[in-house]
Amino acid sequence: MPLPYAQEDRAIGKRAAPDPGSAFEGRMPAAPGDLRVETHGTAPVPEDRRYGGPGRLFTVWFAPNLTMTGVFTGTVGIALGLDFATALVAVVLGTLVGAVPTAYLGTWGSRTGVGQMSLARLAFGRGVVLPGALQWLSSIAWDALIGLFGGDALAQLFGWPFWLGVLVMMAAQGALGVLGYEAIHRLQTVMTFALAAAFAVLSVKLLDGVHPAASGTVHGGDRAGAFVLTCTIALSLALSWAPYASDFSRYLPPTTSRTRMFWCTLLGISVSFVAVQTLGLWGASVFTDQTARGIDTLLGGGALGAFGLLAVALAALCSNAMNDYSGSLALQAMGVRVPRPVAAALAAVLGFPLVLWMHAADTTARFQNVLLLVGYWIPGFVAIVAVDWVVRARARGGAPVDLAAESAVGRPWWPALTAFGAAFAAAVPFMSTGLYVGPAAKALHGADLAYGVAFIVALVLYAPLRLRLRS
């Protein structure tokens, strides 16, 4: 294994006690409610330090998706000319397809005690630097996508300038990312109930007297293209969590039911995303001002408007704390010897200028472009790590996962990176964004099939290469 991972490999092989001086090891939460700073990084969590049950996966994946990012994403289907019923089918279909990989990958955490990008080293070897860097950059991009609304809400609520609202938002989410795993789980448990109630109240108020689009404005091929694009956008939201998946299950005991883990994660992601996007679809005609000020105006200002702005800010905090946490683990998985809390704070710091950039010009266009572009690499990544995991599982013949033994078998990095690069290249002609529309997407009336193409190409190329390397 490459030198930067020597300490992590030692921990994998010997289940060594945490060494506070190591960048990859450190203090771990001891039980639910232990909110001290988690300095533990990518080193495996020993089995005797695991705790919790699968039910906490529902809340950790439910609360962070109740954001205005999801609401405004939901308006896209109507903006593309679809009627409410057709757009809703696209949203549900896309969300379910995108949530399944995240739910599946999340079951690996309890079996290994390791985060998702560290587990990707089994397939990518030294080449994990590429998906690790993309994941780290994506976490910063998501900080901006969601922090844009959260910071704007704080600025509107307290009468601050926009930059100050964003600064406070980034500082708060960075602090939670620094505290780590248990603090995030506890916050999401509380916010699941608080935000669900808040969004229910807001929905009743926002949609009072509002009627959804009963008929669309596009027909034939254009309608099919709009349906696929809406489905892809919904898919991209749910699938964006896949590279994070086992980061939030790595402290669960190895005996935890994988079936329950899968369903808790799938339901947490799907129910929340479908709910907020349905709100966006229903109220697309009134969500014309996609800012915190627009929400305040729709709610009529006053106490209810302030309540709505606070809910928007808290929702952004829930989501971005997870971005900063997983971003810190991705940076370490690349071999960068930065303590996990420092890496989490760094992600929040770097997200600040990106929010200001998105706010400086056509916010809506920049938002939609970043939303799609940050996820095109994920389908190929999912296909590769899933194939590698299945091949290893068959070789084990039902035996428990032994990461020391798995890591000790040297494998070339080029098959995974070759399939990864080829999958992305094959997807380019099928991309449909405001910045670029590929020739295949144009021929398909704007339908974006890039995610599906990337997954299939990676699967078809990597599977035979991986099977030939089986030992």
Beta strands, then each sheet from edge to edge (+ up, - down):
end
